[in-house]
Amino acid sequence: MLPVAALAAVVVGVSRLVLGAHSLPEVALGAVVGLIGAIVLPLLAGPPPAALNVRRIAIVAAAIVVAFHGLHFPAEAHIRATAVRVAHMLAVCQSDDVRL
């Protein structure tokens, strides 16, 4: 499962660079945050249940992706505003072409 997740993360990161949606430092920071989350989450969650049905989880996840594809939730505006404030505070991502 880990190699599939790593491959997906690389593909998403590269796509963000190719599309010009993020800069290399932004993608690298996202990778670091993702790695920290990948390390901490299993520690907090504990061991998986013995009867874990991976196929059912994959089907439900795919259904959620299809159902919510293209929607923008109100939280995204708050996240974007926070990212802009932090970027200005840290003096990063200051170019005119950055789209947060």
VOGU-3710 file (C-alpha; in Angstrom, 3 decimals, decimal comma):
1> mlpvaalaav> 0,000/0,000/0,000  2,850/2,379/0,818  4,406/2,258/-2,692  1,009/3,038/-4,267  0,491/5,987/-1,922  4,027/7,254/-2,580  3,499/6,997/-6,341  0,206/8,885/-6,088  1,885/11,628/-4,042  4,680/11,992/-6,598
11> vvgvsrlvlg> 2,204/12,141/-9,491  0,117/14,808/-7,736  3,206/16,841/-6,809  4,590/16,725/-10,344  1,188/17,608/-11,809  0,996/20,700/-9,571  4,407/21,798/-10,863  3,594/21,095/-14,506  0,294/22,972/-14,288  2,008/25,899/-12,586
21> ahslpevalg> -0,355/25,690/-9,628  2,517/25,501/-7,114  6,219/26,202/-6,955  8,850/23,600/-6,103  9,211/24,854/-2,487  5,434/24,631/-2,031  5,353/21,074/-3,359  8,323/20,136/-1,175  6,638/21,612/1,908  3,464/19,721/1,056
31> avvgligaiv> 5,505/16,526/0,804  7,044/17,135/4,236  3,631/17,802/5,787  2,271/14,660/4,125  5,174/12,550/5,392  4,706/13,836/8,937  1,004/13,008/8,704  1,789/9,534/7,318  4,094/8,873/10,270  1,858/10,319/13,003
41> lpllagpppa> -1,539/9,002/11,855  -0,776/5,280/12,300  0,690/5,997/15,719  -2,500/7,775/16,764  -4,887/5,335/15,078  -3,354/2,145/16,439  -3,427/-1,232/14,726  -6,090/-1,878/12,068  -9,001/-4,185/12,946  -8,520/-7,845/12,096
51> alnvrriaiv> -11,468/-7,933/9,673  -10,479/-4,892/7,598  -12,216/-5,054/4,211  -9,861/-3,147/1,909  -12,037/-3,697/-1,163  -15,076/-2,125/0,531  -12,993/0,850/1,681  -11,676/1,363/-1,873  -15,197/1,254/-3,323  -16,501/3,782/-0,778
61> aaaivvafhg> -13,480/6,060/-1,350  -14,019/5,936/-5,126  -17,719/6,742/-4,683  -16,853/9,748/-2,499  -14,339/11,013/-5,065  -16,896/10,734/-7,865  -19,672/12,334/-5,796  -17,618/15,331/-4,660  -15,399/15,855/-7,720  -15,258/19,531/-8,654
71> lhfpaeahir> -16,987/20,838/-5,522  -15,389/23,584/-3,470  -16,241/23,558/0,199  -16,358/26,705/2,394  -13,356/25,482/4,369  -11,199/25,849/1,252  -11,596/29,637/1,345  -10,490/29,712/4,991  -7,520/27,457/4,246  -6,530/29,640/1,286
81> atavrvahml> -6,801/32,852/3,363  -4,704/31,306/6,133  -2,108/30,176/3,602  -1,885/33,701/2,175  -1,454/35,211/5,661  1,254/32,687/6,568  3,002/33,210/3,215  3,124/36,960/3,802  4,239/36,503/7,410  7,080/34,186/6,328
91> avcqsddvrl> 7,871/36,273/3,221  7,439/33,329/0,854  5,401/32,980/-2,339  5,446/36,735/-2,921  5,529/36,723/-6,733  2,522/38,047/-8,660  1,980/34,758/-10,489  1,373/32,691/-7,339  -2,189/31,402/-7,113  -3,042/30,345/-3,564
//
